[in-house]
Amino acid sequence: MPLDIPRIRALCFDVDGTLSDTDDQFVQKLTGWLHPMRFLFSGGNPLPFARRLVMTTERPGNILLGIPDRLGIDDEIAAFGDWLYRRGLGKNPQPFLLVPGVNDLLSRLQPHFPMSVVSARGQRTTQIFLNQYQLDPFFQSVATGQTCRRTKPHPDPILWAAAQMQTPPENCLMIGDTTVDIRAGKAAGAQTVGVLCGFGEEDELRRAGADLILPNTAALTDVLLA
């Protein structure tokens, strides 16, 4: 089913793979780890191998990401991650990466739609990402993995964000890169857009019921402002 654009009055954005270029961040980190063994790779460059490895592991990675939700411990894991971060464990010396075109997208859409973040990340790392790129002013609310009792793929954080934006959930659009985002949006009664700049693959996003598939998040601008 195509998007019913006149029905859209508010936007909800996932973070990893949608606003934050997590794939490239993983590739850079893996390339750094492999650099001492660069003699094993063609041309002494481990980057192509690192990129292929990250792309190959995306589908099983998505399956693993769904396990905490099925066990009902996703919010506890997010809280534990924040606890570790506060104690200096897991801090990333490399900055987050922004998906290309996201800043322009948010700047152009802000006059037309209230917007919220709906992420399964912990509160601390979500805020660090938003602060790094000064994205806070774009969003009326930020739902993390700790905001509601249950996180995505349950609809709770989208319903919460819709209430903060004073918009019925059926008039919201959930934008994300995984089936978890699409399932959460559908469960909330929202329309959904899957983007291919993150972890998800086109066929699985379609099977999850995405109303539209885009090559990247920035492409949403032309769709909504056409």
N, C-alpha and C positions, 0 to 999 in steps of 0.2 A: 504494500500500500504506500503510495507517495505521501510526502508531507502535506498536511493541511496547514499551509503557512498562515492564513488569516486567524487560525485558532491559537497560534503561538503568541504568548504575552510575557513569558519569562524564560530564562535559560539557566540550566544547571550544567556545570562542567566538571568532569573528572580531572584528576591531576596527572598521574603517571601515564605517559603515552598519549596524553591529550593536550595538556598545557606544558608539562615537563617532558623533555626529550630523553626519556629514561633509557631507551635502546642505545642511543649514541653514548650516553654516560657509562653504561655497562661495557660497551665496546672499548671506550677509552681506558677504563679501569683494567679490563682483561689484557689489552695491549701492553699496558705498563707492567703487569705481572709476567707476561711472556717475553718482555724485552731482554732479560738476561739470557734467554735461549734463542735469540733472534737468528743465530747461525743455522737453526733447524728449518728456517722458512725461506721461501723463494725471495731472492733479492735482499735477504736479511730483514724483511719487514713482516712482523706478525699481525699487522692490522687486517689484511684480507681474511686470514684464518679466524681472527677474533670476531669479525663481523659475521662470517658464516656460522660460527658456533653459536652466537647469540640468537641468530635467526632460527637455527635448527632447534634450539631448546625452548622456543616460545610456547609451542603447543603443550608439551608436558609441564612447563612452568605454569601455564594457566590452570591446568588440572590441580597442581599442588596448591595454588592460591585459593582454590575453592574448598580445600579440605577443612581449614579452620572454621569456615562458615557452617559447613555441614556438622561439625562437632560443637558448634555454639560457643567457640572460644576466640572469635575474631577480634572482639573488642578488648579482651584480656591481652592478646598478643600485641595489639597496637599500644596499649598502656605499658606493657613490658618493654617494648621498643623505645618508648619515650623515657622510661626509667633508665635504660642502658645509656641513652644519649646524654642524659643529664649527668651521668657519671663518667663521661668522656669516652665511652665505648661506641664504636660504630660511626664516629664523626668522620665526615668525608672531607679531606682537604681540598678536593676539587669541587668547584661550585656546581650547582644544578645547571642543567642546560634548558633553554627555552625552545619549544617547538617553533621553527621559523614562521613568522607572520602572526604569531599570537598577540603580540602587543598591538599591532595595527588592527587586528580583528576586534579586540576588546574595546579599543578606542572608538572604532566606528559603530559598534553595536550598542555601546553604553547609552547614547541618547535615545535609543529606541526600546530597550528592554532592561528590566531589572535582572541582575545576574547573581548567581551563587556558585560556590565551589561545593561539590559533593564528592568527597574522597574517602577511601578506606584507609588512608595513611593516618598515622598518629597526629595529634594536635601540634606537637612541637615541630616536627619536620615539615608539616604542611605550612606552618607559619613561617618557618625559615625560608622555604621556597618563595612564598608570596613576598616576604620582605626583601629577598635578594633582587627581585625584579620590580619592586614597588607596585605590585598588582593589587594590593589591598583596596585602594579607592574604587576599583572596578566592581567590587562585589558587595552586595548587601548583607550576605551571610556566608559563613564557612562551616560546612558540616564535615567532620572528620570521623575516623573510626571510633571515636569516643563520645560523639555528640548524642547518639541515640543508643538505646539498649541493644539494638541489632543494626548492623551495617549492611551495605550491599552484598548480595543481591536482594535483600529485603527492601521494601519500599520506604522504610521508616525515615532515612535521612533525606530522601527527596520530598516526602510529605512535610518534614520539618522545614526544609528550605522553602518550599512553596508557601507555607504559613508565614515565614519571615518576610517573604516578598509580597504577601497579601494577594496571592494569585492561586486560583484553584489548580490542583495538580494536573488536571486534564488540559490546562492551558500552558503547561510547562513543556520544555524540550530538554531531554537529557542527552548530553553529548559525551561519548566515551569511546574507548578503544577495545574493550573486552565484552564478552557475553555477560559478565557480571553487571556491567553498566546498563546493557540493553534489558536484561531481565529485571533489574531494579526499576528502570523507567516504565516498563510495561506493567509491572505489578502496581505501580503508583497511579497508573492511568494516563501517564504522559506519553508524548511522542518521543521517538528516539532517533539519534543519528550515530552511526558507527564510523570511526575514522581509522584509517589504515597506517597512521604514522606511529603506532604503538605496538602493543603485543598481540592484538587480535588479527585474525585472518578473515578475508571477505566471506568465505562460505559459512564459517561458524557464526559470524555476525548476522548473516541473512537468516540462518536457521533459528537464531535466537529471536528474530522478529524485528530487526532494525528497519525503520521506515525509510531510511536513506543511508547509503554508504558513500563516504567521501574519501579522496586520497589523503587528505590531511585536514587538520582543524581549520587552517586559514581559509580553506575553500568555502566554509560556512558563510562567510561575508556575502559573497555573491548570491548565495541561495536565499538568504533572508532579506537582503536589501535590493534584490532584483526589481 
